[in-house]
Amino acid sequence: MDTTNSITGTGTTGTTASTVTNKNQVMGKDDFLKILMAQMSHMDPMSPDSQDPTQSIAQMAQFSIVEQLTNLTKSNEQTTAMGMLGKTVTYQNPKTGVSSQGVVQSVDTSGGDPTLTVDGVSSIAIATVTEVR
């Protein structure tokens, strides 16, 4: 059964700002950022009606923290990939779907996520690696 967890944000004027749908019922980074952006776009920190003038600053700080955590995660993935160079790995082959193994020959970090080339097979995602020796 496929369930949907829907979150709707409202601005200070009572208008609907954004709807976030998450089929896994787990709030991820993208969901958090969508909600935060919806809130921030409807804020007026200079308005005398604002109950807490520091709220906008706190939300901007949260946004910055999420961005830095994302950068740290990406850096960690690249370091992990580089550490696999020359090692024998077992992975799920993306072309055949069969478990394969081989030596990591190169790492490509030009895309969003680093990928490996293992014994001539390129574009192996790190997430498909099940063992490193």
Secondary structure as UniProt FT lines:
FT   STRAND          5..10
FT   TURN            12..13
FT   STRAND          16..22
FT   TURN            23..24
FT   HELIX           29..41
FT   TURN            45..46
FT   TURN            48..49
FT   TURN            53..54
FT   HELIX           55..83
FT   TURN            84..86
FT   STRAND          88..92
FT   TURN            94..96
FT   STRAND          99..108
FT   STRAND          115..118
FT   TURN            119..120
FT   STRAND          121..125
FT   HELIX           126..128
FT   STRAND          129..132
//
